[in-house]
Amino acid sequence: MKVFGALSVFLTLCCELEGSALVTNCVQLAQHITEGSGDGQRFRLDNVDVFRTDPAKSAVSVQDGRFASPSLLLGSQCHARDDIGSGDRVNISGFIRRNENGDMCAIVDAVAILGHGAPIRPRMIDGPDFYRPENDYRQVTLRGIVNEIVRDEIDPEYLYFSLSCQGETIYMGYSTGQSSQGDLQSLVGAEIQVTGIAMPRLFGHRQFLGRTLQGVYERVLKAPPADPFALPDIERIRFQSPGEIARAGKHGTRGCVLAVWNHGQTFLLRSDSGLIVQVDQTHTNAPAVGTAVKAAGIPLSNAHYLNLVRADWASAPAFGADGQEQSARLIHARDIMEDKSSRVKIKPQYHGKLIRIEGVVRGIFNAENKDRQLLVEDDGYLISVNLYACPDTTERVSAGCRMSATGICVMDIESISPIIAFPRIRGFSVIARNNADIVIVSRPPWLTVGRLFAFAGGL
């Protein structure tokens, strides 16, 4: 029994020693910081080169051969902190600690400067190289076209750039400093050069965003086009895969507006070539139904149709017919949702078509911050009729009345993602265009069974 007890103690000590083994290279240190492990472990990096120091001399980054370290925080007991510069060769040691946000960080408590060298310049890479492990935590320079610039809604001190870099989309976090978002919006569409630290992941609330660049833009290589709508037509990528479309960068289209909804931020158009394109715009000023517009944005596909997101639009000269159908054929829900044998067979070709439905109003919704809607029952299906274009209609419609609704049929299709190879169509809605699209066919009788019993009970 004593032998067994001694053996247990020995094995426990071995496990503890193994768990607290000294970290001796950048790869191991980066793995602990990235994965959130190694709390309390010490590290020692010998004969490594400093390639970056922050302006306050409170942190450094080093590299050993192919790989780079995360940012190393210089502790107050580190007396050499003011002497360290890019290009220095050093021995550096410290410990891993979990900070108040729950993330791991590396704290330096000793530095020995072995020699001084020329400052190490950032590594020039292209878009695909950004995702190579040897560039993790390294200072890199990239060139790309600015798709958009948005303010970080959870940290007002930061903006995020979306850059197209040789077929890859790369996000760059940018500390605003003295710049405002308005100052930088003129860069949208420009080809620029940026430099920063390639982060394999973010820490905190955006930890699932993936790889990002934390840096600054340095200079404009090519000014944005004078006409922001002078872009390749979305027609060119209609037969590409959803992944290729997502990496294609900004594209444009022009056509006739068929329907508007979502507080005016979403509209559907039929392009001059006949494509049905849903446009999610960045502004709240909505185009009028029936007008010709041009739109520019980031293309996405749901495997059925092409859409433009984060888009801008402007009026355009009319081209040919106005694209508006003059009459709508009465359609029953089962005509869109089923085949003749009553099996589910949704017909996506109705997307963008002018249709008319009849049914009984089962619900009226006036929720705050949402378009007003009616729920209309037809063939056992509940169909949403969107009233963004005619919100006052709800004042003359009551539950139980039979009505006719004319409008544009819009399919509700899942967004595509790596795990949703075949986005499903969940149903459809009707987007009314004006007050004339909503017609009351009949109202329910005033004398109902409930009212009859109530009347009889009062006698």
C-alpha positions in Angstrom: 0.0 0.0 0.0 2.9 2.4 0.8 4.5 1.6 -2.5 1.2 2.3 -4.3 0.8 5.6 -2.4 4.4 6.7 -3.2 3.8 5.8 -6.9 0.6 8.0 -6.9 2.4 10.9 -5.5 5.3 10.5 -8.0 2.8 10.3 -10.9 1.0 13.4 -9.7 4.2 15.4 -9.4 5.2 14.3 -12.9 1.8 15.5 -14.3 2.2 18.8 -12.5 5.7 19.3 -13.9 4.6 18.3 -17.4 1.6 20.7 -17.1 3.9 23.6 -16.1 6.7 22.9 -18.5 8.7 25.9 -19.6 7.5 27.4 -22.9 10.6 27.9 -25.1 9.4 29.0 -28.5 6.9 31.3 -30.2 4.7 28.6 -31.5 4.0 27.2 -28.1 3.4 30.6 -26.6 1.1 31.6 -29.4 -0.9 28.4 -29.0 -1.4 29.1 -25.3 -2.5 32.7 -25.9 -4.8 31.8 -28.8 -6.4 28.8 -27.1 -6.7 30.4 -23.6 -4.5 27.9 -21.8 -1.3 27.8 -19.8 -2.3 30.1 -16.9 0.7 30.5 -14.6 3.2 28.8 -16.9 6.6 30.5 -17.5 8.2 31.1 -20.9 11.7 31.8 -22.0 12.5 32.8 -25.6 16.3 32.9 -26.4 18.0 34.5 -29.4 14.8 36.0 -30.8 14.4 39.2 -32.8 12.2 42.1 -31.8 10.1 43.2 -34.8 7.7 45.6 -33.1 7.4 47.8 -30.0 4.3 49.8 -29.2 4.8 53.7 -29.0 4.5 53.6 -25.2 7.2 50.9 -24.9 4.7 48.8 -22.9 4.7 45.8 -25.2 6.9 44.0 -27.8 6.6 41.3 -30.3 9.4 38.9 -31.3 10.1 36.3 -33.9 12.1 33.1 -33.9 12.8 31.9 -37.5 9.5 31.3 -39.2 7.1 32.2 -36.4 6.2 35.2 -34.4 5.0 35.7 -30.8 1.8 37.4 -29.6 2.2 40.9 -28.1 4.3 40.5 -24.9 3.4 43.0 -22.1 6.5 44.5 -20.5 6.1 44.4 -16.7 7.1 47.2 -14.4 10.1 45.2 -13.2 11.5 44.9 -16.7 14.3 47.5 -16.5 15.4 47.3 -20.1 12.0 48.3 -21.5 13.2 51.8 -22.6 16.1 50.4 -24.5 14.3 47.8 -26.6 13.8 48.5 -30.3 12.9 46.8 -33.5 15.8 44.8 -34.8 17.3 44.0 -31.4 18.2 40.4 -30.6 17.1 39.4 -27.1 16.6 36.8 -24.5 13.2 37.4 -23.0 11.3 35.6 -20.2 8.1 35.9 -18.2 4.8 34.2 -17.4 1.4 33.6 -18.8 -1.6 35.1 -16.9 -5.3 35.4 -17.3 -6.4 39.0 -17.4 -9.5 40.6 -16.0 -11.4 39.9 -19.3 -10.6 36.2 -19.0 -8.1 36.2 -21.9 -4.5 34.9 -21.6 -1.6 37.4 -21.9 2.1 37.1 -21.7 3.9 39.3 -19.1 7.6 39.9 -19.5 9.7 40.2 -16.3 13.2 40.0 -17.7 15.0 41.0 -20.9 18.6 40.7 -21.9 19.6 42.6 -25.0 22.2 40.6 -27.0 22.7 43.1 -29.7 21.1 45.9 -31.8 20.2 45.6 -35.5 18.4 47.4 -38.3 14.6 47.8 -37.7 12.7 44.9 -39.2 10.3 46.0 -41.8 6.7 44.5 -42.0 6.4 41.5 -44.3 4.6 42.3 -47.6 2.0 39.5 -48.3 -1.0 39.0 -50.4 -4.6 38.0 -49.5 -4.1 34.2 -49.5 -0.8 34.5 -47.5 -2.7 36.2 -44.7 -4.2 32.9 -43.7 -0.8 31.0 -43.4 0.1 30.1 -39.8 3.6 31.5 -40.1 2.1 35.0 -40.4 0.1 34.7 -37.1 0.9 37.7 -34.9 3.4 39.0 -37.4 3.5 42.6 -38.7 2.4 42.5 -42.3 1.6 44.8 -45.2 -1.3 44.2 -47.5 -2.9 45.9 -50.5 -6.6 45.7 -51.2 -9.7 47.5 -52.4 -12.0 48.9 -49.6 -15.5 47.4 -49.8 -16.8 49.3 -46.8 -15.9 51.0 -43.6 -18.2 50.7 -40.5 -18.0 51.8 -37.0 -17.7 49.1 -34.3 -21.0 49.4 -32.5 -19.5 47.8 -29.3 -16.4 50.0 -29.2 -16.8 53.5 -30.6 -13.0 53.9 -30.7 -12.7 51.4 -33.5 -13.7 51.2 -37.2 -13.6 48.1 -39.3 -12.4 48.0 -42.9 -13.6 45.3 -45.3 -10.9 44.7 -47.9 -10.8 42.6 -51.0 -7.3 41.3 -51.3 -6.6 39.0 -54.3 -9.9 37.1 -53.9 -9.9 37.1 -50.1 -12.0 39.3 -47.8 -10.0 40.6 -44.9 -11.3 42.7 -42.0 -9.0 45.3 -40.4 -9.7 46.9 -37.0 -8.6 50.5 -37.0 -8.3 52.7 -33.9 -9.9 56.0 -35.0 -7.5 58.3 -33.1 -8.0 61.7 -34.7 -9.8 60.4 -37.8 -13.6 60.3 -38.0 -15.7 57.8 -40.0 -16.7 60.6 -42.3 -13.0 61.4 -43.1 -12.4 57.8 -44.1 -15.6 57.0 -46.1 -13.9 58.6 -49.2 -11.6 55.6 -49.2 -14.5 53.2 -50.2 -13.7 51.8 -53.6 -10.0 52.9 -53.4 -7.1 50.5 -53.5 -5.0 51.1 -50.4 -2.0 49.8 -48.5 -2.4 48.8 -44.9 0.0 47.5 -42.2 -0.8 45.8 -38.9 -0.6 42.7 -36.9 -2.2 39.5 -38.3 -4.3 38.2 -35.5 -5.4 34.5 -35.8 -8.4 35.4 -33.6 -9.9 38.3 -31.7 -10.4 38.2 -28.0 -13.6 39.3 -26.3 -17.0 39.6 -27.9 -15.9 39.1 -31.6 -13.9 36.0 -30.9 -15.6 34.1 -33.7 -14.9 36.6 -36.4 -11.7 34.7 -37.3 -8.5 36.2 -38.6 -8.3 39.9 -38.7 -5.7 42.6 -39.2 -5.2 45.1 -36.4 -3.5 48.1 -38.1 -3.7 51.3 -40.0 -4.0 52.4 -43.6 -0.8 53.9 -44.9 -1.6 55.3 -48.4 -3.9 55.3 -51.3 -2.6 53.3 -54.3 -5.5 54.0 -56.6 -8.3 56.5 -56.1 -11.9 55.2 -56.1 -13.8 55.6 -59.3 -15.3 59.0 -59.8 -18.7 57.2 -60.4 -19.3 54.8 -57.4 -21.7 52.9 -59.6 -19.1 52.3 -62.4 -18.7 48.6 -61.3 -18.8 45.2 -63.0 -22.4 44.2 -63.6 -23.8 41.5 -61.3 -24.8 39.6 -64.5 -21.2 38.6 -65.0 -21.2 36.4 -61.9 -24.6 34.9 -62.0 -23.3 31.4 -62.9 -20.5 31.3 -60.3 -20.7 29.3 -57.0 -21.9 31.1 -53.8 -18.4 31.1 -52.5 -17.0 32.7 -55.6 -19.7 35.3 -55.6 -19.0 36.2 -52.0 -15.4 36.8 -52.9 -16.1 38.7 -56.1 -16.0 42.2 -54.5 -18.5 45.0 -55.1 -20.7 44.8 -58.2 -23.6 46.8 -59.5 -26.8 46.5 -61.4 -29.6 48.8 -62.7 -33.3 48.2 -63.2 -36.9 48.9 -62.1 -37.9 48.8 -58.4 -40.7 46.2 -57.9 -41.2 46.4 -54.2 -39.9 48.1 -51.0 -40.1 46.9 -47.4 -38.2 46.6 -44.1 -38.6 50.3 -43.3 -37.4 51.2 -46.7 -34.0 49.5 -46.3 -34.8 46.5 -48.6 -36.1 46.6 -52.1 -36.5 44.2 -55.0 -35.7 45.1 -58.6 -35.8 43.6 -62.0 -32.6 44.3 -63.8 -32.4 45.5 -67.4 -31.3 41.9 -68.3 -34.3 40.4 -66.4 -32.5 39.3 -63.1 -34.5 39.6 -59.9 -32.2 41.2 -57.3 -32.9 41.9 -53.7 -31.0 45.0 -52.5 -30.3 45.6 -48.8 -29.2 49.2 -48.6 -27.2 51.1 -45.9 -29.5 54.1 -45.9 -33.1 54.7 -45.0 -34.2 56.7 -48.0 -36.1 54.3 -50.2 -36.6 54.4 -53.9 -40.2 54.6 -55.2 -41.8 51.5 -56.7 -41.7 51.7 -60.5 -38.7 54.0 -60.7 -35.4 53.1 -62.5 -32.4 52.9 -60.2 -28.7 51.8 -60.2 -27.4 50.0 -57.2 -23.9 49.0 -56.0 -23.0 46.6 -53.2 -21.5 43.3 -52.1 -23.0 40.3 -54.0 -24.4 37.3 -52.2 -26.3 34.3 -53.4 -28.9 32.1 -51.7 -28.5 29.5 -54.5 -31.8 30.7 -56.1 -31.2 34.4 -56.7 -28.4 37.1 -56.5 -28.6 39.8 -53.8 -26.7 42.9 -53.1 -26.0 43.8 -49.4 -24.5 46.9 -47.8 -25.6 48.7 -51.0 -26.1 52.2 -52.2 -28.5 53.3 -54.9 -29.2 56.3 -57.1 -31.8 57.2 -59.7 -31.1 56.1 -63.2 -32.6 57.0 -66.6 -35.5 54.8 -67.6 -34.5 52.0 -69.9 -37.1 50.3 -72.1 -40.3 49.2 -70.4 -40.8 50.2 -66.8 -40.8 46.6 -65.7 -44.1 46.8 -63.8 -46.7 44.2 -64.6 -50.1 45.8 -65.2 -52.4 43.1 -64.0 -52.1 40.3 -61.4 -53.6 36.8 -61.7 -55.4 35.3 -58.7 -53.1 32.8 -57.1 -53.9 30.4 -54.3 -51.2 29.5 -51.7 -51.3 25.9 -52.7 -50.4 26.9 -56.3 -47.1 28.2 -54.9 -46.5 25.7 -52.1 -47.7 22.3 -53.5 -48.0 20.1 -56.5 -51.2 18.5 -57.8 -50.8 15.6 -55.4 -50.6 18.1 -52.4 -46.9 17.3 -51.8 -44.7 20.2 -50.8 -43.3 21.6 -54.0 -42.4 25.3 -53.6 -42.1 27.2 -56.9 -39.3 29.8 -56.5 -40.1 31.2 -60.0 -42.9 33.3 -58.4 -40.2 35.4 -56.7 -40.6 39.0 -58.0 -43.9 38.2 -59.7 -47.0 40.4 -59.3 -49.7 38.2 -57.8 -53.1 38.5 -56.1 -54.3 36.4 -53.2 -57.7 36.2 -51.4 -58.3 35.0 -47.9 -59.5 35.8 -44.4 -57.5 38.2 -42.1 -56.4 36.3 -39.1 -54.0 38.8 -37.6 -53.0 42.5 -37.8 -49.5 43.4 -36.6 -48.4 47.0 -35.8 -45.2 46.1 -33.9 -42.8 49.0 -33.2 -39.8 49.1 -35.5 -41.4 46.7 -37.9 -43.4 47.1 -41.0 -47.2 46.7 -40.5 -48.4 43.3 -41.7 -51.6 41.3 -42.1 -51.8 37.6 -41.7 -54.2 36.2 -44.3 -55.3 32.6 -44.3 -55.7 30.9 -47.7 -55.9 27.1 -48.3 -54.8 26.5 -44.7 -51.6 28.6 -45.2 -51.0 31.9 -43.3 -49.5 34.4 -45.7 -47.8 37.6 -44.5 -49.0 40.7 -46.4 -46.4 43.6 -45.9 -48.0 47.0 -45.6 -44.8 49.2 -45.6 -46.0 51.1 -48.6 -49.6 51.5 -47.3 -49.5 51.5 -43.4 -52.9 53.3 -43.1 -54.6 50.3 -44.6 -54.8 48.6 -41.2 -57.3 51.2 -40.1 -60.0 49.8 -42.5 -59.1 46.2 -42.1 -60.4 44.0 -39.2 -59.7 40.4 -38.2 -62.2 38.1 -39.8 -62.9 40.1 -42.9 -62.2 38.6 -46.4 -59.8 40.6 -48.4 -57.9 40.6 -51.7 -54.2 41.6 -51.6 -52.2 42.4 -54.7 -48.4 42.7 -54.5 -45.0 41.4 -55.3 -44.3 37.8 -54.2 -41.1 37.5 -52.2 -39.6 34.2 -51.3 -38.3 33.7 -47.7 -35.0 31.9 -48.4 -32.3 31.0 -45.9 -29.0 32.7 -46.2 -26.2 30.4 -47.5 -23.4 29.4 -45.2 -20.6 26.7 -45.2 -23.0 24.4 -43.3 -26.1 25.2 -45.4 -25.2 24.0 -48.9 -28.8 24.1 -50.0 -30.7 27.0 -48.4 -34.3 26.1 -47.9 -37.3 28.2 -48.9 -39.4 28.7 -45.8 -42.4 30.3 -47.5 -43.4 33.5 -49.2 -44.9 36.9 -48.5 -46.7 39.5 -50.5 -45.4 43.1 -50.6 -48.2 45.6 -51.2 -47.2 48.6 -53.4 -50.0 51.1 -52.5 -53.4 51.5 -50.9 -55.2 50.2 -54.0 -53.5 46.8 -53.6 -55.6 46.1 -50.5 -59.4 45.5 -51.2 -62.0 44.4 -48.6 -64.2 41.7 -50.3 -66.5 41.1 -47.4 -66.8 41.7 -43.6 -67.8 39.1 -41.1 -71.4 39.2 -40.0 -72.1 41.4 -37.0 -74.3 38.8 -35.3 -72.0 36.0 -34.3 -72.7 33.0 -32.1 -70.7 34.6 -29.3 -72.6 37.9 -29.5 -75.9 35.9 -29.7 -75.2 34.1 -26.4 -74.1 37.4 -24.8 -77.3 39.1 -26.0 -79.4 36.2 -24.7 -77.6 36.2 -21.4 -78.5 39.9 -20.9 -82.2 39.3 -21.2 
